Amino acid sequence: MLHADVAHVYETLYPTLFRVAYRICGNRSKAEDVCQETFIKYFERGEPLPDLEQTKYWLIRVLRNLALNHEKKRSRESKAYQRFARNSRQYTESGETEVLQEEARSLVQRALDRLPYNLRSVLVLKEYADLGYREIARVLGISEGNVKVRVFRARERLAQLLEDDL
Amino acid sequence: MSRAGAKCPTGDTLSAFVDGEVRAPWDQAIARHVEACPGCREAVACLGRLRERLARDPAPEPRLPPLPPHSGRVRPVPVWRRRIALPLPAAAAAALAILGLGVALAAVAGRPKLPWMSIRHGPAGTTEVIVAAPVEDLEQLLRTLDQPSRASQLVIHLPADSQLIMVGEPQLVREADYSRGRRW
């Protein structure tokens, strides 16, 4: 893999990956971390992928797994923070930051964050990665029928959450 | 997104229709149905509004960090760091083979080291020991022969070129005393 190829892949696909990561993680800094980790994995990969399309699918698959790890971590941290907040009335800097970040997030992003991960990731790939059902199925290792159902369920829940805004 | 018609397409089909994921000729059939059915028309419109809302939602612009310098040429991953995908039966067979090899090696290592020698137990309670080379460790030979067996008679064939020398007290007699506690 030559430098030009790597640079081309990086410049072409980084915006798409960032968009997907942001919508899944709901946070710029986490999205950037996930994108960085994804590209590091790509650079560490010995063999080049056949074309840009295959590279995109590979990167999205890796990104989705890394985002899932972040999601689990966030869930653990959130639970721990809630426990801490119940036991103590002190406000910490990270707590304030979290409140500010929460306010800065858009209504749509907040609604997306409330979807279960398996519905959110499918809908994000559909809406923000411009992937068809077949490609999503390949990336996630599920059937096309499953993708169709998950996209619909995600939309159904999102429509309920954004009822006043539609 | 609720519809009442019994012949209406399911919600996931309408969602796929909005995404352009329904293949011909079904897409045409659904389009005709949506034209005619107010409930489905409203459901499709709602899905469209939702897609539009998601598309125009502001998101931060990606800040492309500079490409790390070492990424110019990807170093191949060393063999010992590469992951190997092995089917479960093959992995189980490999684990069994390694286990078997370990057991065999342990059995070989546990055996008394008596090269150039064979011990044969005869049917009449005799034990025949054939030594094909000069015995270096007579102590070990005698200890081996001293292990419990039903042999009443013990014959040791030493090589023809064995040279026994008498050093101090006759050693063979003393070792025979040691063996089985029997005095000859």
Chai-1 contact restraints between the chains, C-beta under 6 A:
chainA,res_idxA,chainB,res_idxB,connection_type,confidence,min_distance_angstrom,max_distance_angstrom,comment,restraint_id
A,M1,B,V74,contact,1.0,0.0,6.0,A-B,restraint_1
A,H3,B,G72,contact,1.0,0.0,6.0,A-B,restraint_2
A,V6,B,S71,contact,1.0,0.0,6.0,A-B,restraint_3
A,A7,B,L67,contact,1.0,0.0,6.0,A-B,restraint_4
A,Y10,B,L67,contact,1.0,0.0,6.0,A-B,restraint_5
A,Y14,B,L64,contact,1.0,0.0,6.0,A-B,restraint_6
A,P15,B,P62,contact,1.0,0.0,6.0,A-B,restraint_7
A,F18,B,P62,contact,1.0,0.0,6.0,A-B,restraint_8
A,Y22,B,A59,contact,1.0,0.0,6.0,A-B,restraint_9
A,R28,B,P60,contact,1.0,0.0,6.0,A-B,restraint_10
A,F43,B,S71,contact,1.0,0.0,6.0,A-B,restraint_11
A,F43,B,V74,contact,1.0,0.0,6.0,A-B,restraint_12
A,G46,B,P76,contact,1.0,0.0,6.0,A-B,restraint_13
A,G46,B,V77,contact,1.0,0.0,6.0,A-B,restraint_14
A,S106,B,D57,contact,1.0,0.0,6.0,A-B,restraint_15
A,V108,B,D57,contact,1.0,0.0,6.0,A-B,restraint_16
A,E127,B,L54,contact,1.0,0.0,6.0,A-B,restraint_17
A,Y133,B,E21,contact,1.0,0.0,6.0,A-B,restraint_18
A,K148,B,D12,contact,1.0,0.0,6.0,A-B,restraint_19
A,K148,B,A16,contact,1.0,0.0,6.0,A-B,restraint_20
A,V149,B,D12,contact,1.0,0.0,6.0,A-B,restraint_21
A,V151,B,S15,contact,1.0,0.0,6.0,A-B,restraint_22
A,F152,B,G11,contact,1.0,0.0,6.0,A-B,restraint_23
A,F152,B,D12,contact,1.0,0.0,6.0,A-B,restraint_24
A,F152,B,S15,contact,1.0,0.0,6.0,A-B,restraint_25
A,R155,B,S15,contact,1.0,0.0,6.0,A-B,restraint_26
A,R155,B,L50,contact,1.0,0.0,6.0,A-B,restraint_27
A,A159,B,M1,contact,1.0,0.0,6.0,A-B,restraint_28
A,A159,B,L50,contact,1.0,0.0,6.0,A-B,restraint_29
A,L166,B,R49,contact,1.0,0.0,6.0,A-B,restraint_30
